[in-house]
C-alpha cells in the first residue's frame, strides 16, 4: 500500500465517523492533516474497543494488543493501515509513546465499567488520559513543545472532556 493510498483510507475512515472534528482537521496543511487523521483514527479505534460489543476479557485483550504495539511495533491484524500510519506519524513528528499509552489506559478504565461520581483527583487523571493525552499529541503535531504546550493541552483536554461528560449525561 502506498503512503497516498494509506492516508486516503484513513481520511475516509475519519470522515465516515461523522465527527465535528473532521472539518477542523481538514483545514491543516497536508502533513499535519494526515497526522491528525491518523491520531483520530487511532483514538476512535480504541474507543470502539472500549465501548463496543464483546466481553470485558475480549476488550482487554484487544486493548492490550494496541498497548504492546508501542513497544513491539508491527502490524495488527485488521488494522495494518492504521498501524503503518501510526508508525509514520510517530517518526515524522517525533511523538512520544507516553500520551498514546495514557489514552489506552483511559480506554481500559472505560472497559472496567462506568466511572460514577469519582473523586476530583480520579476525574482529573481520567480526563488527562482520554483527552489531555490527545491534546498533547495534537500540540506536538503542530510543533509546540515544552511545559507550556503540555499545560495548554492538558487544560484544554480536561475542559473538553468535562463538557463531553456533561452533555452526555444531560441528553
N, C-alpha and C positions, 0 to 999 in steps of 0.2 A: 504494500500500500504506500503510495506516495504521500509526502507531507501535505500536499494540497488536498488530496482525497481524504486524508485523516481529518484535517481541520474542517473540511466541508461536512463530513459525517458528524463531527462533534457539534458544529454550528446548527445542523438540522436537529440534533437531539435537544439542544438548548432551546431552540425556537419552538419545538413541539411541546416543551414543558409549559409554554404559555405564561412564562414568568414576566412580571413587570420589569425585572432587571434586564431582560433581553435588549430592549431598545437603548438603555443607558450603556450597555456594553458595546453595542453596535457603533456608538459614537467615538470609540477609541481608535487609535491608529492600528493598523493590521496586526503587528506583533502583540500588542497589549490586548487587543480584542480576542485574538486566538487564545492567549494565555488565560484571560478571564473566562472564556467559554470552557476551557479545559477545567479550570477551577470550579466553575458552576456545575459542570457535568459530574465531576468527582463528588462534590458535596451532595448533589441530587441523588447520585447512585447510592452513597452510603446512607442517606436519609431514607431512601426507598427500602433499603435492607432493614433499617430500624423500624419503620412504620408499616412495612408490607406484610404479606402473609408468611406463615411459617412459624415453627415453634421457637421458643427462646433459644434453645440449643442450636437450631439451624441458623438462626440470625447471628449468634455469637461466632459460629464457625465462619460464616460469610464475612463478618466484620474483621475477624482475626486474619483472614487471608489478605485483606487490604492492609492491615497493620504490618504484617510480615513483608508485604511488598516494599515498604520503605526501608527495610534492612537487607532484603534479598534481591529486590528488583525482579525483572522478568514479567512476562505477560500473565494475565489472569484469564482463565478460560471464560469466554463470553464477553470479556472486557479488554481485548487486545488493543483496540483502537484507543481507548481511554488510557490504558497503562503506558502505551507508547507516547501519547500526547503528554501525560504527566511527566514522564522522564525527560522529554524535550523541554518542557516549560521550566521544570526544576533546574535543569542545566542552564538554559538561556538566561533566566532571571536570578540565578543563584539563590533559589528559595530554600530555606531551612526546613528540615523534616518536622521540627517541633510543632508548628501550627497545624500541620496535617494530622499528626498523631493526637493533638489536643481535640481536633474535630472528631476524629474516630472515637476518642474517649467520651465525648459528649453524646455521640450517637449510641454508644454502648450503654450510657446511662438511660437513654430512651428505651432501649431494648429491655432493660431491667424493670421497667414499669413507669407509670406516670409519676412525675415529681409533683407531689401535692404539698403545698404550704411549707416549702423548705425554709431554712434559716436564710437570712440575708447573705451570709458568707457562702453557703452552698449554692444559692441562686447566682451569686457573682461568679463562682467557679464555672457553673453550667453555662452562663451567658458568655464567659470568656472562651469556653470550649466550642460552642456551636456558632458563635457569631464573631467574637473578638479574634479568634484564630483566622477566620475568613478575611476579616479586616486587615490583619497583619500581612496576609499573603497578598491582598489587593494593593496595599500601600507599597509593598516590596516590588510588585509588578510595575507600579507607577514610578519606581525609582527612589522612593522615600525610605530612608534607613534611620536607625538610631532610636534613642529613648522617646523623643517627642513623637515620632511616627508611630511607635508601638502604643504610646499612651492615647494618641488620637484614635487609632484603630480599635483599641480596647473599649474606650468610652463610647465611640460611635456604635460598635457592635453590640455593646450592652444596651444602649438606648433602643436600637432597632429590635433586638430580641425581646426586650421588655414590652415594647409596643406590639410585637407579634403575639406574645403571650396574652396580652390584654385583649387584643382584637379577637383572638381565637376563643377566649372564654366569654366574650360578650355576644357572640353570634351563635 
